[in-house]
Amino acid sequence: AALSGSARLYLVDEPTAELSDEHRTLVRNRLIELAETRMVVLATHDRGDCIALNGHTVLLSGGAIQEFAPSRQFFDQPMTAAGKLYVETGNCAIPAMVDRTTIRDGIWWLPGGLLGGMSRPGLIAAVDRQADRLKQANTEHLICLEESCDYPITEFQTIGIHHHRVPMPDMSPPTFDQAVHVCRLSERPLRENRAVVVHCRGGLGRTGTVLAAILIWHGDASDSAITRIRAMQPNAIQSSAQIKFLHDFATRTQGWRMPVVSQ
């Protein structure tokens, strides 16, 4: 009866649990029918439900999203270790992730813990200690925005963190091409639940601007992106040029990337 109405959004929890095969098929067919014209969000432990609906699958474990992909792709070729474990065994018991809600050793995180900012490594805490923090947070990319890189990048490279240089002057925004490059660089790690961390000298102006650009690329409006960044680091995004860039970037990239994982 709950699936017979005309709502625009259906939130459904374990709809086929303890049903006979016949009734399970009827429920799945009804959900498929609804999903053609409405939003259906289904929470289930039954992979058969995901495969039957053939939409997108989100794997949630350890208090975080481990993988998000079209269902057919997820079950045929999972991209993350957690996804592979679930597809192979039907289980995915992962410990809760490292706390990324507070600033530690100069590293601050946006909600979700996959985008982070920091000052120049070694400026606030020892480089090896910061590198260890980034490793614990499952960081794949560390992006340096300074015009010169004055710290041992091997501290990060030897533990599997890729180091990138995207130099820009202090208090300035990136160029459009630089911003697009960083945004595209962020797509796969974020999709695979790996972190991307950005730094300049103080970890505020250039760092906040580039992180906001990534949020815009992934679907945020410019004002929303700025607000989200400043909620975690109040002094981030420091110049009028940086704010103007973010508004212009949102306008120029509108429609370039949908705020869902691409197929």
C-alpha positions as CSV (number, residue, x, y, z in Angstrom):
1,A,0.0,0.0,0.0
2,A,2.9,2.4,0.8
3,L,4.1,2.1,-2.8
4,S,0.7,2.8,-4.4
5,G,0.6,6.6,-3.8
6,S,1.9,9.4,-6.0
7,A,4.8,10.9,-3.9
8,R,7.8,12.4,-5.7
9,L,10.3,10.8,-3.3
10,Y,10.1,7.2,-1.9
11,L,12.4,6.3,1.0
12,V,12.2,2.5,1.3
13,D,13.9,0.3,4.0
14,E,14.4,-3.4,3.4
15,P,11.3,-3.8,1.3
16,T,11.8,-7.4,0.3
17,A,13.0,-8.8,3.6
18,E,11.2,-12.1,4.6
19,L,9.1,-12.1,1.5
20,S,8.4,-15.1,-0.8
21,D,10.1,-15.1,-4.2
22,E,6.8,-14.2,-5.8
23,H,6.1,-11.2,-3.5
24,R,9.8,-10.1,-3.8
25,T,9.4,-9.9,-7.5
26,L,6.2,-7.9,-7.3
27,V,7.8,-5.4,-5.0
28,R,10.9,-5.0,-7.1
29,N,8.8,-4.5,-10.3
30,R,6.8,-1.8,-8.5
31,L,10.0,0.0,-7.4
32,I,11.4,-0.2,-11.0
33,E,8.1,1.3,-12.2
34,L,8.2,4.1,-9.7
35,A,11.9,4.9,-10.4
36,E,11.0,5.7,-14.0
37,T,9.3,9.0,-13.0
38,R,10.2,9.5,-9.3
39,M,13.2,9.4,-6.9
40,V,13.5,6.1,-5.1
41,V,16.1,5.7,-2.3
42,L,16.4,2.1,-1.1
43,A,18.2,0.9,2.0
44,T,18.9,-2.9,1.8
45,H,21.3,-5.7,2.6
46,D,20.0,-7.7,-0.4
47,R,22.2,-7.3,-3.4
48,G,19.4,-8.7,-5.5
49,D,17.4,-5.6,-4.8
50,C,20.2,-3.4,-6.2
51,I,20.8,-5.5,-9.2
52,A,17.1,-5.7,-10.0
53,L,16.5,-2.0,-9.8
54,N,19.7,-1.3,-11.8
55,G,20.2,2.3,-10.7
56,H,23.1,3.5,-8.6
57,T,24.5,1.7,-5.6
58,V,26.0,3.4,-2.6
59,L,28.1,1.2,-0.2
60,L,28.0,2.5,3.3
61,S,30.3,1.0,5.9
62,G,32.4,2.2,8.8
63,G,30.3,5.4,9.1
64,A,31.2,6.6,5.6
65,I,30.4,6.0,1.9
66,Q,32.9,3.5,0.6
67,E,31.9,3.5,-3.1
68,F,29.2,5.0,-5.3
69,A,28.7,3.8,-8.9
70,P,26.0,2.6,-11.3
71,S,24.8,-0.7,-9.9
72,R,25.9,-2.8,-12.9
73,Q,29.4,-1.3,-12.8
74,F,29.5,-1.7,-9.0
75,F,28.7,-5.5,-9.0
76,D,30.8,-6.2,-12.2
77,Q,33.9,-4.1,-11.5
78,P,34.0,-2.6,-8.0
79,M,36.6,0.1,-7.8
80,T,37.5,0.1,-4.0
81,A,38.8,-2.5,-1.7
82,A,35.5,-2.2,0.3
83,G,33.5,-2.7,-2.8
84,K,35.4,-5.8,-3.9
85,L,35.1,-7.3,-0.4
86,Y,31.3,-6.8,-0.4
87,V,30.8,-8.2,-3.9
88,E,33.0,-11.2,-3.1
89,T,31.6,-12.0,0.3
90,G,28.4,-10.1,0.8
91,N,29.8,-8.4,3.9
92,C,31.8,-5.3,4.5
93,A,32.7,-4.8,8.2
94,I,35.1,-1.7,8.2
95,P,36.2,0.1,11.3
96,A,35.1,3.7,11.8
97,M,37.2,6.2,10.0
98,V,39.8,8.5,11.5
99,D,38.3,11.5,13.2
100,R,38.3,14.3,10.7
101,T,36.1,16.8,12.5
102,T,38.8,18.8,14.3
103,I,41.9,20.5,13.3
104,R,45.0,18.4,14.2
105,D,48.6,19.3,13.4
106,G,47.4,22.1,11.2
107,I,45.2,19.9,9.0
108,W,41.5,20.7,8.6
109,W,38.8,18.8,6.9
110,L,35.4,19.5,5.3
111,P,32.5,17.4,6.5
112,G,32.8,13.9,5.1
113,G,36.6,13.9,5.6
114,L,37.6,13.6,1.9
115,L,38.7,17.2,1.2
116,G,41.3,18.8,3.5
117,G,43.4,21.9,3.8
118,M,46.6,22.7,5.6
119,S,49.4,25.2,5.8
120,R,52.8,24.4,4.4
121,P,54.0,21.0,5.7
122,G,56.4,21.6,8.6
123,L,55.2,25.1,9.4
124,I,52.9,24.1,12.3
125,A,53.9,20.5,13.0
126,A,56.7,18.1,12.0
127,V,56.5,17.0,8.3
128,D,56.7,13.3,9.2
129,R,53.9,13.7,11.8
130,Q,51.6,15.5,9.2
131,A,52.5,12.9,6.6
132,D,51.4,10.1,9.0
133,R,48.1,12.0,9.7
134,L,47.4,12.2,5.9
135,K,48.2,8.5,5.5
136,Q,45.8,7.6,8.3
137,A,43.1,9.6,6.5
138,N,43.6,7.6,3.3
139,T,45.0,10.6,1.4
140,E,45.8,10.0,-2.3
141,H,46.8,13.5,-3.5
142,L,48.6,16.4,-1.8
143,I,48.4,19.5,-3.9
144,C,50.9,22.4,-3.3
145,L,49.7,25.8,-4.4
146,E,52.9,27.7,-3.4
147,E,55.2,29.2,-6.0
148,S,58.1,27.3,-4.4
149,C,58.0,24.0,-2.6
150,D,60.4,24.2,0.5
151,Y,59.8,20.9,2.2
152,P,60.8,17.2,1.6
153,I,58.1,15.8,-0.7
154,T,59.6,12.4,-0.3
155,E,58.1,12.2,3.1
156,F,54.7,11.9,1.3
157,Q,55.8,10.0,-1.8
158,T,57.3,7.2,0.2
159,I,54.0,6.4,1.9
160,G,52.0,6.4,-1.4
161,I,50.7,10.0,-1.4
162,H,51.0,11.7,-4.8
163,H,52.4,15.2,-4.7
164,H,51.3,17.8,-7.3
165,R,52.4,21.4,-7.8
166,V,49.9,24.0,-9.0
167,P,51.7,27.3,-8.2
168,M,49.9,30.6,-7.9
169,P,50.8,33.9,-6.2
170,D,49.8,34.6,-2.6
171,M,46.2,36.1,-2.2
172,S,45.5,35.2,-5.9
173,P,43.0,32.7,-7.3
174,P,44.1,29.9,-9.6
175,T,43.7,30.3,-13.4
176,F,40.7,28.8,-14.9
177,D,42.8,25.9,-16.4
178,Q,44.5,25.3,-13.0
179,A,41.2,25.0,-11.3
180,V,39.8,22.6,-13.9
181,H,42.9,20.5,-13.6
182,V,42.7,20.2,-9.8
183,C,38.9,19.5,-10.0
184,R,39.4,16.7,-12.5
185,L,42.3,15.3,-10.4
186,S,39.9,15.1,-7.5
187,E,37.2,13.1,-9.2
188,R,38.5,9.5,-9.0
189,P,39.9,9.7,-5.5
190,L,36.7,11.2,-4.1
191,R,34.6,8.6,-5.9
192,E,36.8,5.8,-4.4
193,N,36.6,7.3,-0.9
194,R,40.2,8.6,-0.8
195,A,41.2,12.0,0.4
196,V,42.5,15.1,-1.5
197,V,44.4,17.6,0.6
198,V,45.4,21.1,-0.6
199,H,48.0,23.5,0.9
200,C,49.5,26.9,0.4
201,R,51.7,28.8,3.0
202,G,49.0,29.6,5.6
203,G,46.4,27.1,4.4
204,L,43.7,29.8,4.1
205,G,43.4,32.0,1.0
206,R,44.6,29.9,-2.0
207,T,43.8,26.7,-0.2
208,G,40.2,27.7,0.6
209,T,39.7,29.0,-2.9
210,V,40.8,25.8,-4.6
211,L,38.8,23.6,-2.2
212,A,35.7,25.8,-2.9
213,A,36.3,25.3,-6.6
214,I,36.3,21.6,-6.1
215,L,33.0,21.8,-4.3
216,I,31.6,23.9,-7.1
217,W,32.8,21.4,-9.7
218,H,30.9,18.7,-7.7
219,G,27.6,20.5,-7.7
220,D,27.7,23.3,-5.1
221,A,26.6,26.9,-5.9
222,S,29.5,29.4,-5.4
223,D,27.9,31.0,-2.3
224,S,27.3,27.6,-0.7
225,A,30.8,26.4,-1.4
226,I,32.3,29.6,0.2
227,T,30.0,29.1,3.3
228,R,31.0,25.5,3.7
229,I,34.7,26.3,3.5
230,R,34.4,29.1,6.0
231,A,32.3,27.0,8.4
232,M,35.4,24.8,8.9
233,Q,38.1,27.5,8.5
234,P,36.6,31.0,9.1
235,N,39.6,32.8,7.7
236,A,39.7,30.9,4.4
237,I,39.3,32.7,1.0
238,Q,40.9,36.0,1.7
239,S,40.7,38.3,-1.2
240,S,38.0,39.8,-3.4
241,A,39.8,38.4,-6.4
242,Q,39.4,34.9,-5.0
243,I,35.7,35.4,-4.3
244,K,35.1,36.8,-7.8
245,F,37.0,33.9,-9.3
246,L,34.7,31.4,-7.6
247,H,31.5,33.1,-8.8
248,D,33.0,33.2,-12.3
249,F,34.1,29.6,-12.1
250,A,30.6,28.5,-11.1
251,T,29.1,30.3,-14.1
252,R,31.7,29.0,-16.6
253,T,31.5,25.4,-15.5
254,Q,27.7,25.2,-15.1
255,G,26.6,21.9,-16.7
256,W,30.1,20.7,-17.2
257,R,29.8,18.1,-14.5
258,M,26.7,16.7,-12.9
259,P,26.8,16.3,-9.1
260,V,26.7,12.5,-9.4
261,V,29.3,10.0,-10.3
262,S,29.6,9.8,-14.1
263,Q,29.1,6.6,-15.9
